[in-house]
Amino acid sequence: MRVTGFERDLMAYLPRLRRFATGLARNAADADDLCQAAVERALRSRDQWQPGTRLDSWMYRIMRNMWIDETRARGRRDALMAPEDAGATVGDRGDAAIEARVELGNVDQAMTKLPGEQREAILLVLVEGFGYREAADILDIPIGTLTSRLARGRAALMERLGEAA
Amino acid sequence: MSAIDIETLMAFVDGELDELGMARVERVIAADPELAKRVAAERALKAKLAAHYAPVLDAPLPDRLTALFDQESKVVDIATARRPRGWIVTAMAMAACLLLGLFVGRGVMPTAPGADGGALVAGGSLATALDTRLASAQPANTAIRIGLTFRAQDGAMCRTFQGRALDGIACRAGKTWQLRRTVSDPAAARTDYRQASSGVLMDAAQAMMAGDPLDAAAEKAARDGGWK
């Protein structure tokens, strides 16, 4: 049955969608709120999905647009409260676990400092593994715009996260 | 000659070049240690980001996400089933009843289709709760919570309920409880993104109501009188 197939496929994408939401929202609670809202909307508007097109791209588009709406609605409150160099307070005990934790913190910080349009491009291509064409479609921008955002985002991340990655 | 622009280099790292392009960049890299270092750094960055977000993939999904699917499969189908559209509708209505039956128990029966399509009847633990439970005396840990009891404008006795997977308004019809209103995804509706489900139901109840909701004494009297 088609309806069941739609839901089954959507459900199979949940972990990936959650990962994308985590990258966009930057904290677990917001990410799950976003994920939930996006899945609800997808289930409600399943008629708008065209069979034969990629369901995952469609879902990512819904989620990304909802996130844009959400950040606008919040007046970018989160962006204003971006944490300042949390790694600096952890100390330098040289402990591997602490280093690992700081390292992860660094990725979050570096991503947080990216402009939203670069962050979403980086997430879709480098983390979610979309091709340029699909990523550009999800973001509704020309491929050239996507690649230039990717290039700028990458350069900024490279600078902040270092080449000893 | 060996100059490769930055976008080409990224396209190479992302596997976006065609075969010829990939081969060309590989040749250039092989002859240019600086460029090879650059590519290695780009790959490492990509790997670092991937590793950073990977744990989310393996983390157990929270109930509130998986629950969306349980509820939707039931309620969306029910909504579809209410629009008469030939045999598909009949099949969907039957499927919806079966699905709803999984939630409300084994006693779900479709009544003869009326003007608004097939009606759904509460069964199982939901029917028991609607039959016996008083709003003022509910177990602390109950899966089904009774809200208001009121007399509808058509004379039927109605009760609002909140369940784990379904909220709604049920009205007495003969010896059964007909589900007049349901809210598909109560857990979801309780987030900021949506109006609270209880609000939606309260509005619906308000619109159906003749007079005021029953107070505790009247509710008890109604129960003892068989919800007439």
Interface residues (C-beta under 8 A of the other chain):
Chain A: V3 T4 E7 L10 M11 L14 P15 R16 R18 R19 T22 G23 D32 D33 C35 Q36 A37 V39 E40 L43 L104 V107 D108 I122 V125 L126 V127 G131 Y132 T147 S148 L150 A151 R154 L157 M158 L161 E163 A165
Chain B: I6 E7 M10 A11 D14 E16 K37 A41 E42 A44 L45 K46 A47 K48 L49 A50 H52 Y53 A54 V56 L57 D58 A59 L61 P62 R64 L65 T66 L68 F69 E72 S73 V76 D77 D185 A188 T191 D192 Y193 R194
